[in-house]
């Protein structure tokens, strides 16, 4: 089991920046990929960004350029820097991790952190 704990959400005004953190209970180097998802009220959960342990960073096309995913291996933490926030970014943001156990791909979720963008 991998436990993921998010932090850093809160209230921001349009145009401001926020950074989210996701600390894993295991070495993130042992994981296949870590991602951020978000879910706005009444909408489906959507993929925001992914960071493959031995691969590229990928972003939702609509968020490329404003959101940046990064990691600190020593702290087992993945970050999401969100810039130039818009009201449409209001959502619960969830950290997700996947790892292979043999040929099985296991998936783990954090509890989520709320981001509200409003003037």
HUGI-V742278 format. One record per residue. N is the residue number from 1. SS is DSSP state (@ for helix, = for strand, . for the rest). PHI is phi in degrees with one decimal (none if undefined). D_LAST is the distance of its C-alpha to the last C-alpha in Angstrom with 1 decimal. Layout:
# HUGI-V742278
N;SS;PHI;D_LAST
N;SS;PHI;D_LAST
This chain:
# HUGI-V742278
1;.;none;39.7
2;.;-115.7;36.7
3;.;-98.2;34.0
4;=;-120.3;30.5
5;=;-124.1;27.9
6;=;-91.2;24.3
7;=;-155.2;22.0
8;.;106.2;18.9
9;.;-71.9;16.1
10;=;157.7;13.2
11;=;-102.4;9.4
12;=;-137.1;7.8
13;.;-90.8;5.1
14;.;-53.7;6.4
15;.;93.5;9.8
16;.;-81.4;10.5
17;.;-120.7;13.5
18;=;-141.1;14.8
19;=;-122.3;18.4
20;=;-106.7;20.1
21;=;-124.5;23.8
22;=;-137.4;26.5
23;=;-98.7;29.8
24;=;-97.1;32.8
25;.;-84.4;35.9
26;.;-136.8;38.2
27;.;-62.0;38.7
28;@;-70.6;36.3
29;@;-70.3;39.2
30;@;-87.1;40.9
31;.;-95.1;38.2
32;.;-81.3;38.3
33;=;-157.8;34.6
34;=;-120.8;31.3
35;=;-139.0;28.2
36;=;-114.5;24.6
37;=;-120.2;23.7
38;=;-142.5;20.6
39;=;-140.5;20.4
40;.;-89.0;17.7
41;.;-54.9;18.5
42;.;78.3;21.4
43;.;-120.6;22.0
44;.;-78.2;24.7
45;.;-67.4;24.3
46;=;-127.6;24.2
47;=;-76.6;25.5
48;=;-98.1;23.1
49;=;-160.2;25.6
50;=;-133.4;29.1
51;=;-132.1;31.2
52;=;-79.5;34.9
53;.;-58.5;37.0
54;.;-124.6;39.6
55;.;-165.8;37.7
56;.;-83.4;34.8
57;=;-91.2;31.0
58;=;-130.5;29.7
59;=;-134.4;26.3
60;.;-62.3;25.0
61;@;-53.9;25.4
62;@;-72.1;21.9
63;@;-110.0;20.5
64;=;-57.8;23.3
65;.;99.3;22.3
66;.;-105.1;18.8
67;=;-111.4;20.1
68;=;-133.7;23.2
69;=;-101.6;25.4
70;=;-150.2;27.9
71;=;-149.3;30.2
72;=;-124.9;32.2
73;@;-61.8;35.6
74;@;-65.9;36.7
75;@;-98.7;33.8
76;.;51.4;33.9
77;=;-129.6;30.2
78;=;-114.2;28.1
79;=;-119.2;24.7
80;=;-132.3;21.8
81;=;-94.0;19.8
82;=;-115.2;16.7
83;.;-114.5;15.5
84;.;46.6;13.1
85;.;-61.9;11.0
86;.;-123.1;9.9
87;@;-55.2;8.5
88;@;-68.1;12.3
89;@;-84.6;13.0
90;.;-62.3;12.0
91;=;-176.6;15.5
92;=;-86.4;18.1
93;=;-105.6;19.8
94;=;-120.6;23.5
95;=;-89.0;26.1
96;=;-134.2;29.4
97;=;-131.9;32.8
98;=;-129.3;36.0
99;=;-146.4;39.5
100;=;-88.7;42.9
101;=;-120.0;45.5
102;.;68.5;48.6
103;.;-99.7;47.7
104;=;-88.6;45.1
105;=;-97.0;41.4
106;=;-88.9;39.7
107;=;-132.6;35.9
108;=;-134.1;33.8
109;=;-127.0;30.2
110;.;-84.1;27.9
111;.;-84.3;26.2
112;.;95.3;22.7
113;=;-138.3;19.5
114;=;-85.7;16.2
115;=;-120.2;13.2
116;=;-123.8;9.8
117;=;-113.2;7.1
118;.;-156.9;3.8
119;.;-92.5;0.0
